[in-house]
Amino acid sequence: MRRLAIPFALIAALGLGACSQTGQRVGTGAALGAGVGIVGTVVTGGCVVCGAAIGGAVGAAGGYIYDQHKKGHL
């Protein structure tokens, strides 16, 4: 299961990358979140894929919120 973690995170990061500034921030947040989720679950012995998915989702949401804040929409 751990062998799938790194390729999964890379595919998620590449798939979420976009040309727009919002897309870049969301993609970066997702990639960082997935990485943190992977490391956290490896350290604690949890489900690595679940940690990557949850971390990626939280990171993407954080990137979107940050983007909206920078644009003055929040």
LINPE-V630848 format. One record per backbone hydrogen bond with DSSP energy under -0.5 kcal/mol. CO is the residue of the C=O (numbers start at 1). NH is the residue of the N-H. Records with the same first field share a line. If there is no record, write none. Layout:
CO->NH ; NH
This chain:
1->4
2->5 ; 6
3->7
4->8
5->9
6->10
7->11
8->12
9->13
10->14
11->15
12->16
13->17
20->24
21->25
22->26
23->27
24->28
25->29
26->30
27->31
28->32
29->33
30->34
31->35
32->36
33->37
34->38
35->39
36->40
37->41
38->42
39->43
40->44
41->45 ; 46
46->48
47->51
48->52
49->53
50->54
51->55
52->56
53->57
54->58
55->59
56->60
57->61
58->62
59->63
60->64
61->65
62->66
63->67
64->68
65->69
66->70
67->71
68->72 ; 73 ; 74
69->72
